[in-house]
Amino acid sequence: MRLALVAAAGLVVSTGAALAQDVAAGETSFRKCAPCHSIGPDATNKVGPVLNGLDGRKAGSVDGFNYSDANKASGITWGEAVFKEYIKDPRAKVPGTKMVFAGIKSEKELGDLWAYVSQFDKDGNIKQK
């Protein structure tokens, strides 16, 4: 019985580690986003808005970017759960969005991408931990 509990605990710990967010992997994943979005101190709007300060930001609120009416009216405040749901299938989450993206289905990749994107403050600097 004791061995089974130890094995079960080990499985839980190893599963958690497997799902741990990896900022470096998220930076690699961001290459899928980079043709349309930029992030960091020198970021500018492209086909999509700058992603600096995304965590806690209201959808449709970046100055100088022409959002779809659907995005502006979505009522979304960006956070990890909403971001992951959106990036899986943007057009399903916000019908009428201008964002054309096939989506990311891997939970691990979604977590890594969020870890990378959410580390930037509104000025494009990496937040102090």
C-alpha positions as CSV (number, residue, x, y, z in Angstrom):
1,M,0.0,0.0,0.0
2,R,2.8,2.4,1.0
3,L,4.6,1.7,-2.3
4,A,1.4,2.5,-4.3
5,L,1.0,5.8,-2.5
6,V,4.7,6.8,-3.2
7,A,4.3,5.8,-6.8
8,A,1.1,7.8,-7.2
9,A,2.7,10.8,-5.5
10,G,5.7,10.5,-7.9
11,L,3.3,10.4,-10.9
12,V,1.6,13.6,-9.7
13,V,4.9,15.4,-9.2
14,S,6.3,14.3,-12.6
15,T,3.0,15.2,-14.4
16,G,3.2,18.7,-12.8
17,A,6.8,19.1,-14.0
18,A,5.8,18.0,-17.5
19,L,3.2,20.7,-17.6
20,A,5.5,23.4,-16.1
21,Q,5.7,26.5,-18.2
22,D,8.9,27.0,-20.1
23,V,9.6,30.6,-21.1
24,A,12.4,29.6,-23.6
25,A,10.0,27.2,-25.3
26,G,7.4,29.9,-25.3
27,E,9.8,32.3,-27.0
28,T,10.3,29.6,-29.7
29,S,6.5,29.2,-30.0
30,F,6.1,33.0,-30.3
31,R,7.7,32.7,-33.8
32,K,4.3,31.6,-35.0
33,C,2.9,34.9,-33.7
34,A,5.8,37.2,-34.8
35,P,4.7,37.7,-38.4
36,C,1.7,39.6,-37.0
37,H,2.5,40.7,-33.5
38,S,5.6,42.1,-31.7
39,I,6.6,42.3,-28.1
40,G,9.4,43.9,-26.2
41,P,10.8,47.4,-25.7
42,D,10.8,48.3,-29.4
43,A,7.4,46.6,-30.3
44,T,5.1,48.3,-32.7
45,N,1.7,47.4,-34.1
46,K,1.8,45.2,-37.2
47,V,-1.1,43.3,-38.7
48,G,-1.9,42.5,-35.1
49,P,-1.5,44.7,-32.0
50,V,1.6,44.9,-29.7
51,L,1.4,42.2,-27.1
52,N,3.2,44.1,-24.3
53,G,1.3,44.1,-21.0
54,L,-1.2,41.6,-22.3
55,D,-1.9,40.1,-18.8
56,G,-4.8,42.1,-17.4
57,R,-5.4,44.2,-20.5
58,K,-8.8,44.7,-21.9
59,A,-9.2,43.4,-25.5
60,G,-9.3,46.1,-28.1
61,S,-7.4,48.7,-26.1
62,V,-4.0,49.2,-27.7
63,D,-3.7,52.7,-29.0
64,G,-3.2,53.1,-32.7
65,F,-4.5,49.6,-33.6
66,N,-7.7,49.2,-35.7
67,Y,-9.5,46.3,-34.0
68,S,-12.5,44.5,-35.4
69,D,-15.8,45.5,-33.8
70,A,-16.1,41.9,-32.5
71,N,-12.8,42.2,-30.7
72,K,-13.7,45.6,-29.2
73,A,-17.1,44.3,-28.0
74,S,-15.8,40.9,-26.7
75,G,-15.6,42.0,-23.1
76,I,-12.3,40.0,-22.7
77,T,-9.8,40.9,-20.1
78,W,-6.7,38.9,-21.0
79,G,-5.4,36.4,-18.5
80,E,-4.0,32.9,-18.8
81,A,-7.3,31.0,-19.1
82,V,-8.8,33.4,-21.7
83,F,-5.6,33.6,-23.6
84,K,-5.3,29.8,-23.9
85,E,-8.9,29.4,-24.9
86,Y,-8.5,32.2,-27.5
87,I,-5.2,30.9,-29.0
88,K,-6.7,27.4,-29.5
89,D,-9.2,28.8,-31.9
90,P,-9.5,32.6,-32.1
91,R,-12.5,32.7,-34.4
92,A,-14.5,30.3,-32.2
93,K,-13.7,32.4,-29.1
94,V,-14.4,35.8,-30.8
95,P,-16.6,35.3,-33.9
96,G,-15.9,38.1,-36.3
97,T,-12.3,38.7,-35.2
98,K,-9.9,39.7,-38.0
99,M,-7.3,37.3,-36.5
100,V,-6.5,34.5,-38.9
101,F,-4.6,31.8,-37.1
102,A,-5.1,28.1,-37.1
103,G,-4.6,27.9,-33.4
104,I,-2.4,26.0,-31.0
105,K,-3.8,22.8,-29.5
106,S,-1.0,21.5,-27.3
107,E,-1.6,22.4,-23.6
108,K,2.1,22.4,-23.0
109,E,2.8,24.8,-25.8
110,L,-0.1,27.1,-24.7
111,G,1.4,27.2,-21.2
112,D,4.9,28.0,-22.6
113,L,3.6,30.7,-24.9
114,W,1.6,32.3,-22.0
115,A,4.7,32.2,-19.8
116,Y,6.7,34.0,-22.5
117,V,4.0,36.6,-23.4
118,S,2.9,37.4,-19.9
119,Q,6.4,38.2,-18.6
120,F,6.3,41.6,-20.5
121,D,4.9,44.7,-18.9
122,K,3.1,47.4,-20.8
123,D,6.4,49.0,-21.8
124,G,7.8,45.8,-23.1
125,N,10.2,45.2,-20.2
126,I,10.4,41.9,-18.5
127,K,8.6,42.1,-15.2
128,Q,10.6,41.9,-12.0
129,K,9.8,38.7,-10.0
